[in-house]
Amino acid sequence: MDTAVFARYLAFQLPGMLGAGLVLSALAHFETLSPVAAVILFGLWVAKDLAFYPFVKVAYERRSPMNPGVKDLVGQTGTSRDALAPEGYVMIGAELWRARTRDAAEPIPAGSSVRVEAVVDLMVIVTAGDDLTAKSGRPT
């Protein structure tokens, strides 16, 4: 188990645990709930958080397939959703990104393969991928 990821998960669960503890202790203090029942309910609350950890830990990892860093986009391939002349949108994996061609003089048709060359202010800079290169005969 990665302790840094688990610590990050616990840090996000701590406010809920504190809130549940305060409510349960107030209920026990005003005799609405027995102290034993309050302790058992608090234990169940913590057990619930521990039981869900394996299912959500990927969301707490810094770099995971679900949470790639922007720099990880460089080198990936995708498909142009719009004609890039020079700007438009591309699909990279399951995400839609704003894109601009590296060479504004050569537009990339919609549906073409593209390769990410750089990322500038959350806009990907792309060049034509293999399928367009094969059609045009120009190297990338």
Helices and strands as residue ranges (DSSP letters): H 3-29, H 35-60, G 70-73, E 77-80, E 87-92, E 95-101, E 113-120, E 123-128, H 130-136
